[in-house]
Amino acid sequence: MPNSASAEIRDRGDLLQVRALSKSFGGHRAVHAVSFALQAGAIGGLIGPNGAGKTTLFNCLAGFMKPDAGDIVLGGVSIAGASADRIFGAGLARTFQIPRPFPEMTVLENVMVAPTAQLGERFWANWLRPGQVSLQEQHTREAARHWLDFVGLGELERQAARVLSGGQRKLLELARVMGAHPRLVLLDEPGAGVNPALLDQIVDKVAALNRQGTTFLIIEHNMDLVTALCDPVMVMAQGELLVSGNADTVLADPRVVEAYLGVA
């Protein structure tokens, strides 16, 4: 990417820029020429009816799918088409609408797997550098406990992850991605299937993490969550970006009403 474009992103404070991104499956255009920018420190909301292309867009951003065209720029560096592990290492992490923890591992162990470049993952390091491996594992465990305490799951650290409720699994997934110190977190419907008490807890934790400097982009159908947290709010329909702005302006836009209800 040219240096002038990188300088433009830094000057504007954009952490993420998506440029004319497209992805099709056969003759179906799931995402078509979508462009937007998200400033560092923002909590962006991505809304739209089912089938609008939101999850496909997330999959392209996180490296689970390769876009057919367009560019994705994170912190001045193009990541379009890069592998999911490379994008994760660059500081972009995502959660899923239905969390899938390692069910037989403990809650603590699930968070400990998140940090990248752990020495213990290298076979020879366990033989040649056992002291460093042990020290790093100690630090990783302490950090994992910090994040579990942060999301309110500290007392469950020794429990198998399979015993957690759906809402607790979403909190666990949030703790796990934060263990990798991401710059940008994509949250896929954090409010889906969550009871009101846990939903309030998730909202509070996301807001607190944002105040500490983490940027978020959230797919969500719960409009209370969107209006409480998100600015800007972006609306997709039929694979295209319809409108972007603050929640009040977006939700009053006739194009948004038509996209959701099919009426003007």
Secondary structure, DSSP 8 states (H G I E B T S, - for coil): --HHHHHHHHHHTEEEEEEEEEEEETTEEEEEEEEEEEETT-EEEEE-STTSSHHHHHHHHHTSS--SEEEEEETTEE-TT--HHHHHHTTEEE--SS----TTSBHHHHHHT-SSS-GGGSTTHHHH-HHHHHHHHHHHHHHHHHHHHHHT-GGGTTSBGGGS-HHHHHHHHHHHHHTT--SEEEEE-TTTT--HHHHHHHHHHHHHHHHTT-EEEEE-S-HHHHHHH-BSEEEEETTEEEEEE-HHHHHT-HHHHHHHHS--
